[in-house]
């Protein structure tokens, strides 16, 4: 019998969020699981890392599963760095992040703590997947996803995620039998129109809450937004090389 | 005479850092300047935005320049969102971020608050440039850069930064006359080997400091690392579409 894969699990909603608890359960059926996850919610942290303050990391026990769990004071990217370089005895075979409570499709990938963890792992040469469900609620239903998460993870382990990529997997908010299948996609060109809700505190001082409206003007049927709106799970291969290679030639014509 | 360009300035080292004070001085010679910058250092914040707490923004005066300045409680990306959507009366003609105290070349771009501000502006359809100097010291010498920053910004305003791109400009730590010129580059494939410095606090509890070693195994002469190591200013066009389009076909062959 072949050795079980070593799986590092993290998220950005915090170690006690229902999304990561579901993910841990699925991963326990696939391999040996070590969890290194933030001790508090870190949503919209982007690819932040902790360089100007200290990190704490504590072995804890949350449920009766066979996994080992560490609760960490840092960001999702910190958790991956700590997990790979300090906690695990050998390189994990795969890192999985999530299940995020809310979408990380299209432009959301850039603000996503869930995906920053997956990208951090891929920078360190480790296959990685971020899982997100298009339902922001704490009590979102993750049960309908478990079969697909198992299938996607096992396929990724077998086929091998391309070097320099992490997979950004988003699930539509549907029952298991309503999901039509899996689509490999590109990131839709979408953006947020920000609205700042200006308020006054009891001392008379003004402050803002960030709110916004999601605008997708990209109707391509090869986009993640199209897949999700049409009942499919979207998988986008995401890379950490941010160079726009197509525009290098154009910039070389600039006269400085 | 043509109307002066409207320039939004931010950074991640905080509004009083010498780097942004130098950048403001240069921008005052080019256009009408509005500064919206963090009230405290935000280095390595990645593309974080503030969604779970409130933001404050105060009109302040730091020097006798003609610019208008706002000190903000959020991240660099927050500052751009606030600047564009709440503070400025019209869309700025360009956003500039920096001058960062330290490198944002190669893989550092992904952790960079300076570049997250520039990318946020490009997501909102505004031409944007992030400037960084390969010198982490507070007292770094920014004087030798001002001529080049003026030239790069004016060229970008004239030629037009490609849609969906922000420019990642890094300066070698050299005197003005030692700088050989400007190179358009791709991001070098480099990474950090993390080392966690494990310590014990006075109460006996363990904690970590993140440290690391920068490893560049990419010797391409079209990379930013090569340019910087050979006396050139590097400019990398950076995009917010993180899809690895080259690997979509490969993933489509996966058997789930």
Boltz contact constraints between the chains, C-beta under 6 A:
constraints:
  - contact:
      token1: [A, 44]
      token2: [B, 49]
      max_distance: 6.0
  - contact:
      token1: [A, 44]
      token2: [B, 51]
      max_distance: 6.0
  - contact:
      token1: [A, 45]
      token2: [B, 48]
      max_distance: 6.0
  - contact:
      token1: [A, 46]
      token2: [B, 46]
      max_distance: 6.0
  - contact:
      token1: [A, 46]
      token2: [B, 47]
      max_distance: 6.0
  - contact:
      token1: [A, 46]
      token2: [B, 48]
      max_distance: 6.0
  - contact:
      token1: [A, 47]
      token2: [B, 46]
      max_distance: 6.0
  - contact:
      token1: [A, 47]
      token2: [B, 110]
      max_distance: 6.0
  - contact:
      token1: [A, 47]
      token2: [B, 111]
      max_distance: 6.0
  - contact:
      token1: [A, 48]
      token2: [B, 45]
      max_distance: 6.0
  - contact:
      token1: [A, 48]
      token2: [B, 46]
      max_distance: 6.0
  - contact:
      token1: [A, 48]
      token2: [B, 48]
      max_distance: 6.0
  - contact:
      token1: [A, 49]
      token2: [B, 44]
      max_distance: 6.0
  - contact:
      token1: [A, 49]
      token2: [B, 111]
      max_distance: 6.0
  - contact:
      token1: [A, 51]
      token2: [B, 44]
      max_distance: 6.0
  - contact:
      token1: [A, 51]
      token2: [B, 210]
      max_distance: 6.0
  - contact:
      token1: [A, 54]
      token2: [B, 207]
      max_distance: 6.0
  - contact:
      token1: [A, 54]
      token2: [B, 209]
      max_distance: 6.0
  - contact:
      token1: [A, 55]
      token2: [B, 208]
      max_distance: 6.0
  - contact:
      token1: [A, 56]
      token2: [B, 207]
      max_distance: 6.0
  - contact:
      token1: [A, 81]
      token2: [B, 194]
      max_distance: 6.0
  - contact:
      token1: [A, 85]
      token2: [B, 194]
      max_distance: 6.0
  - contact:
      token1: [A, 86]
      token2: [B, 196]
      max_distance: 6.0
  - contact:
      token1: [A, 109]
      token2: [B, 242]
      max_distance: 6.0
  - contact:
      token1: [A, 110]
      token2: [B, 47]
      max_distance: 6.0
  - contact:
      token1: [A, 110]
      token2: [B, 240]
      max_distance: 6.0
  - contact:
      token1: [A, 111]
      token2: [B, 47]
      max_distance: 6.0
  - contact:
      token1: [A, 111]
      token2: [B, 49]
      max_distance: 6.0
  - contact:
      token1: [A, 123]
      token2: [B, 191]
      max_distance: 6.0
  - contact:
      token1: [A, 151]
      token2: [B, 256]
      max_distance: 6.0
  - contact:
      token1: [A, 155]
      token2: [B, 254]
      max_distance: 6.0
  - contact:
      token1: [A, 155]
      token2: [B, 256]
      max_distance: 6.0
  - contact:
      token1: [A, 159]
      token2: [B, 254]
      max_distance: 6.0
  - contact:
      token1: [A, 162]
      token2: [B, 247]
      max_distance: 6.0
  - contact:
      token1: [A, 165]
      token2: [B, 244]
      max_distance: 6.0
  - contact:
      token1: [A, 165]
      token2: [B, 247]
      max_distance: 6.0
  - contact:
      token1: [A, 182]
      token2: [B, 256]
      max_distance: 6.0
  - contact:
      token1: [A, 184]
      token2: [B, 248]
      max_distance: 6.0
  - contact:
      token1: [A, 184]
      token2: [B, 251]
      max_distance: 6.0
  - contact:
      token1: [A, 184]
      token2: [B, 252]
      max_distance: 6.0
  - contact:
      token1: [A, 186]
      token2: [B, 243]
      max_distance: 6.0
  - contact:
      token1: [A, 187]
      token2: [B, 241]
      max_distance: 6.0
  - contact:
      token1: [A, 187]
      token2: [B, 243]
      max_distance: 6.0
  - contact:
      token1: [A, 191]
      token2: [B, 123]
      max_distance: 6.0
  - contact:
      token1: [A, 194]
      token2: [B, 81]
      max_distance: 6.0
  - contact:
      token1: [A, 194]
      token2: [B, 85]
      max_distance: 6.0
  - contact:
      token1: [A, 196]
      token2: [B, 86]
      max_distance: 6.0
  - contact:
      token1: [A, 207]
      token2: [B, 54]
      max_distance: 6.0
  - contact:
      token1: [A, 207]
      token2: [B, 56]
      max_distance: 6.0
  - contact:
      token1: [A, 208]
      token2: [B, 55]
      max_distance: 6.0
  - contact:
      token1: [A, 209]
      token2: [B, 54]
      max_distance: 6.0
  - contact:
      token1: [A, 210]
      token2: [B, 51]
      max_distance: 6.0
  - contact:
      token1: [A, 236]
      token2: [B, 243]
      max_distance: 6.0
  - contact:
      token1: [A, 237]
      token2: [B, 244]
      max_distance: 6.0
  - contact:
      token1: [A, 237]
      token2: [B, 247]
      max_distance: 6.0
  - contact:
      token1: [A, 237]
      token2: [B, 251]
      max_distance: 6.0
  - contact:
      token1: [A, 238]
      token2: [B, 242]
      max_distance: 6.0
  - contact:
      token1: [A, 239]
      token2: [B, 244]
      max_distance: 6.0
  - contact:
      token1: [A, 240]
      token2: [B, 110]
      max_distance: 6.0
  - contact:
      token1: [A, 241]
      token2: [B, 187]
      max_distance: 6.0
  - contact:
      token1: [A, 242]
      token2: [B, 109]
      max_distance: 6.0
  - contact:
      token1: [A, 242]
      token2: [B, 238]
      max_distance: 6.0
  - contact:
      token1: [A, 243]
      token2: [B, 186]
      max_distance: 6.0
  - contact:
      token1: [A, 243]
      token2: [B, 187]
      max_distance: 6.0
  - contact:
      token1: [A, 243]
      token2: [B, 236]
      max_distance: 6.0
  - contact:
      token1: [A, 244]
      token2: [B, 165]
      max_distance: 6.0
  - contact:
      token1: [A, 244]
      token2: [B, 237]
      max_distance: 6.0
  - contact:
      token1: [A, 244]
      token2: [B, 239]
      max_distance: 6.0
  - contact:
      token1: [A, 247]
      token2: [B, 162]
      max_distance: 6.0
  - contact:
      token1: [A, 247]
      token2: [B, 165]
      max_distance: 6.0
  - contact:
      token1: [A, 247]
      token2: [B, 237]
      max_distance: 6.0
  - contact:
      token1: [A, 248]
      token2: [B, 184]
      max_distance: 6.0
  - contact:
      token1: [A, 251]
      token2: [B, 184]
      max_distance: 6.0
  - contact:
      token1: [A, 251]
      token2: [B, 237]
      max_distance: 6.0
  - contact:
      token1: [A, 252]
      token2: [B, 184]
      max_distance: 6.0
  - contact:
      token1: [A, 254]
      token2: [B, 155]
      max_distance: 6.0
  - contact:
      token1: [A, 254]
      token2: [B, 159]
      max_distance: 6.0
  - contact:
      token1: [A, 256]
      token2: [B, 151]
      max_distance: 6.0
  - contact:
      token1: [A, 256]
      token2: [B, 155]
      max_distance: 6.0
  - contact:
      token1: [A, 256]
      token2: [B, 182]
      max_distance: 6.0
